[in-house]
Amino acid sequence: MASQYHMSVYSVLKFGSNGAPYAYLPLSLQQPGVTESVLAKQRRLEMHAWRLQLHASGVPERPDSLSAMKITAEISDSPQERFAEDLQCAKEDAGKAAIASSPAAMIKTSDSHPINVSLVVPVSLLPTVSRHVFQHLPRSWNVSLEREQMPRHAFASLTELVPRESLAEKFACKMQHTDAYMMGQVRGEELTRLPKSLSLDRLLSQCAPTDEKTVSCDVQDKILGNLLLSSCPGKKVRLDEPVQGRCGIRRDLKVDLERFKGMGVRAIVCCLDDEELHQLGSPIEEYKKEAQMQGFDLLWLPIAEGFAPVDVSKFDMFLSMLILNYTLRGLSILVHCRGGVGRAGMVACGWMFKMNLVTPDVPAPPVSVPGREESHALSMVLKLVEVIRSRRSVRAIETAEQARFLMDYVRFVYRQEHARACVAACTAP
C-alpha cells in the first residue's frame, strides 16, 4: 500500500514500467534503531499534541456554502492537474526535471503558483453526500446539530454540549482518559462512526472528471463541511538554488491562508511540530498570529515524517471532535503536513472512514470470524487509500508504517462497533 513501494503507481511514474531499481524496505525493518528513536519522539510529541487553539472572536464565521463552493470549484485542483503534479514530482525525484535558466524562474510563490488544494468530496457531489448523511443521522443528533440558538456551544461528545471557549480544556482533559471515551462509545454516548448513507467511492467512479467542478446547490440545502488537503502554507525551501531538480518555493503565509478561507475553511489541522514548521519557513508564533487574524481555529496533531500517531484511541477521539464540531456544522477543515500527501492523507483516510463514506469490496462477515474480519479490514484500508490517491495524489500514504496504522485504526473502530452492537442487543427491551 505504501507509495514508496518499488512497484507502486508512483514508482512506475518515477522509474518506468519496471518500477524502482531497488526493493522497498520499511524504515522500521531497515533501521530499527532509528525507528525507535523516532517513535520515542512521537510519544513525547503526543504528550502535548491534540491541542486546540480556538480563534479569539469565539464563534467561527459560518461561510456562505454556495459562494464557498463556487470559489472552491474555481481554484481547487482537477484530476488532470493532480496527474500533472504527480508526474512533475516523479521527474524531480528522479532528477529528470528541466532546470530553469534564470534564478527568478526557479522560485515558486503564492502568486505565481497558488498553493495546491485538494478536496476529498468534489463540489459536484457535496450536496448529494450532505443530503444522504443528514437524512441518515439519528433524530437526536439532528436536534442537537440544529440548535442554532446556541452557536457558542461545542460538542464534547454526542450527549454533552459545553461552552465553546471551554472546548480546548475539556478536550485536553478527555485525552487523558481514553478508557472512559471508549466506554462511552460502547454505551452510545460517543461517536464511533456515522451511520452508513452512501458510497463516495462509487459516486466518484460515476463522476466524469469534467463534472467535478459543477456546482448545483439550493441556497436552503444543509451542506457538510468538506475536508481539504494541502502542503504547508507559507513554506519557504530551496531559496538559494534548486536541489536535485526541485526548484525553490517562497510562499506567503497570509496569501495562502486567505486562499483557504475563501474556500470555506474554518479549521486547520497542522501535522507538523514546531521544529519542522520553523525549518519550512512558517515559525509557529507567526503561524498562530496569522491564523488568529484570519479567524481560523488551529488544531495541532504533530506526526513524525513517514510515521503515524502512536495511540489509535486518541486519534479516533480527535476525529470525533472534528466531525461533530466542524464537518456536521458545515465548517470545512484543511489538513496539511509538509507536502499534504503522507501524514495529511492518513488523517483524510481516517476522516472518510469515520464518516462512513467508503464501502470495501469484501463485505463484513455476518458473525465474528477472525480471518474474514481481517479480510474486511484490509479491503477497507485498500479502498480508503485508493480513494485518497484519486482525490489528492498517487503519493498519498507514503510508508508501510502509515498503512499499518490505518489497519490498526480500522480494526479498533470495528471492535468498538462490535462491542456497541453487543451492548445494544443485550439492553434492548
Secondary structure in CASP SS format (residue, H / E / C, confidence):
PFRMAT SS
TARGET T0000
AUTHOR 0000-0000-0000
METHOD secondary structure of the structure
MODEL  1
M C 1.00
A C 1.00
S C 1.00
Q C 1.00
Y C 1.00
H C 1.00
M C 1.00
S C 1.00
V H 1.00
Y H 1.00
S H 1.00
V H 1.00
L H 1.00
K H 1.00
F H 1.00
G C 1.00
S C 1.00
N C 1.00
G C 1.00
A C 1.00
P C 1.00
Y C 1.00
A C 1.00
Y C 1.00
L C 1.00
P C 1.00
L H 1.00
S H 1.00
L H 1.00
Q H 1.00
Q C 1.00
P H 1.00
G H 1.00
V H 1.00
T H 1.00
E H 1.00
S H 1.00
V H 1.00
L H 1.00
A H 1.00
K H 1.00
Q H 1.00
R H 1.00
R H 1.00
L H 1.00
E H 1.00
M H 1.00
H C 1.00
A C 1.00
W C 1.00
R E 1.00
L E 1.00
Q E 1.00
L C 1.00
H C 1.00
A C 1.00
S C 1.00
G C 1.00
V C 1.00
P C 1.00
E C 1.00
R C 1.00
P C 1.00
D C 1.00
S H 1.00
L H 1.00
S H 1.00
A H 1.00
M H 1.00
K H 1.00
I H 1.00
T H 1.00
A H 1.00
E H 1.00
I H 1.00
S C 1.00
D C 1.00
S C 1.00
P H 1.00
Q H 1.00
E H 1.00
R H 1.00
F H 1.00
A H 1.00
E H 1.00
D H 1.00
L H 1.00
Q H 1.00
C H 1.00
A H 1.00
K H 1.00
E H 1.00
D H 1.00
A C 1.00
G C 1.00
K C 1.00
A C 1.00
A C 1.00
I C 1.00
A C 1.00
S C 1.00
S C 1.00
P H 1.00
A H 1.00
A H 1.00
M H 1.00
I E 1.00
K E 1.00
T E 1.00
S C 1.00
D C 1.00
S C 1.00
H C 1.00
P C 1.00
I C 1.00
N C 1.00
V E 1.00
S E 1.00
L E 1.00
V C 1.00
V C 1.00
P C 1.00
V C 1.00
S C 1.00
L C 1.00
L H 1.00
P H 1.00
T H 1.00
V H 1.00
S H 1.00
R H 1.00
H H 1.00
V H 1.00
F H 1.00
Q H 1.00
H H 1.00
L C 1.00
P C 1.00
R H 1.00
S H 1.00
W H 1.00
N H 1.00
V H 1.00
S H 1.00
L H 1.00
E C 1.00
R C 1.00
E C 1.00
Q C 1.00
M C 1.00
P C 1.00
R C 1.00
H E 1.00
A E 1.00
F E 1.00
A C 1.00
S C 1.00
L C 1.00
T C 1.00
E C 1.00
L E 1.00
V E 1.00
P E 1.00
R H 1.00
E H 1.00
S H 1.00
L H 1.00
A H 1.00
E H 1.00
K H 1.00
F H 1.00
A H 1.00
C H 1.00
K H 1.00
M H 1.00
Q C 1.00
H C 1.00
T H 1.00
D H 1.00
A H 1.00
Y H 1.00
M H 1.00
M H 1.00
G H 1.00
Q H 1.00
V H 1.00
R H 1.00
G C 1.00
E C 1.00
E C 1.00
L C 1.00
T C 1.00
R C 1.00
L C 1.00
P C 1.00
K C 1.00
S C 1.00
L C 1.00
S C 1.00
L H 1.00
D H 1.00
R H 1.00
L H 1.00
L H 1.00
S H 1.00
Q H 1.00
C C 1.00
A C 1.00
P H 1.00
T H 1.00
D H 1.00
E C 1.00
K C 1.00
T C 1.00
V C 1.00
S C 1.00
C C 1.00
D C 1.00
V C 1.00
Q C 1.00
D C 1.00
K C 1.00
I C 1.00
L C 1.00
G C 1.00
N C 1.00
L E 1.00
L E 1.00
L E 1.00
S E 1.00
S C 1.00
C C 1.00
P C 1.00
G C 1.00
K C 1.00
K E 1.00
V E 1.00
R C 1.00
L C 1.00
D C 1.00
E C 1.00
P C 1.00
V E 1.00
Q C 1.00
G C 1.00
R E 1.00
C C 1.00
G E 1.00
I E 1.00
R E 1.00
R C 1.00
D C 1.00
L H 1.00
K H 1.00
V H 1.00
D H 1.00
L H 1.00
E H 1.00
R H 1.00
F H 1.00
K H 1.00
G H 1.00
M C 1.00
G C 1.00
V E 1.00
R E 1.00
A E 1.00
I E 1.00
V E 1.00
C E 1.00
C C 1.00
L C 1.00
D C 1.00
D H 1.00
E H 1.00
E H 1.00
L H 1.00
H H 1.00
Q H 1.00
L C 1.00
G C 1.00
S C 1.00
P C 1.00
I H 1.00
E H 1.00
E H 1.00
Y H 1.00
K H 1.00
K H 1.00
E H 1.00
A H 1.00
Q H 1.00
M H 1.00
Q H 1.00
G C 1.00
F C 1.00
D E 1.00
L E 1.00
L E 1.00
W E 1.00
L C 1.00
P C 1.00
I C 1.00
A C 1.00
E C 1.00
G C 1.00
F C 1.00
A C 1.00
P C 1.00
V C 1.00
D C 1.00
V H 1.00
S H 1.00
K H 1.00
F H 1.00
D H 1.00
M H 1.00
F H 1.00
L H 1.00
S H 1.00
M H 1.00
L H 1.00
I H 1.00
L H 1.00
N H 1.00
Y C 1.00
T H 1.00
L H 1.00
R H 1.00
G C 1.00
L C 1.00
S E 1.00
I E 1.00
L E 1.00
V E 1.00
H E 1.00
C C 1.00
R C 1.00
G C 1.00
G C 1.00
V C 1.00
G C 1.00
R H 1.00
A H 1.00
G H 1.00
M H 1.00
V H 1.00
A H 1.00
C H 1.00
G H 1.00
W H 1.00
M H 1.00
F H 1.00
K H 1.00
M C 1.00
N C 1.00
L C 1.00
V C 1.00
T C 1.00
P C 1.00
D C 1.00
V C 1.00
P C 1.00
A C 1.00
P C 1.00
P C 1.00
V C 1.00
S C 1.00
V C 1.00
P H 1.00
G H 1.00
R H 1.00
E H 1.00
E H 1.00
S H 1.00
H H 1.00
A H 1.00
L H 1.00
S H 1.00
M H 1.00
V H 1.00
L H 1.00
K H 1.00
L H 1.00
V H 1.00
E H 1.00
V H 1.00
I H 1.00
R H 1.00
S H 1.00
R H 1.00
R C 1.00
S C 1.00
V C 1.00
R C 1.00
A C 1.00
I C 1.00
E C 1.00
T C 1.00
A H 1.00
E H 1.00
Q H 1.00
A H 1.00
R H 1.00
F H 1.00
L H 1.00
M H 1.00
D H 1.00
Y H 1.00
V H 1.00
R H 1.00
F H 1.00
V H 1.00
Y H 1.00
R H 1.00
Q H 1.00
E H 1.00
H H 1.00
A H 1.00
R H 1.00
A H 1.00
C H 1.00
V H 1.00
A H 1.00
A H 1.00
C H 1.00
T H 1.00
A C 1.00
P C 1.00
END
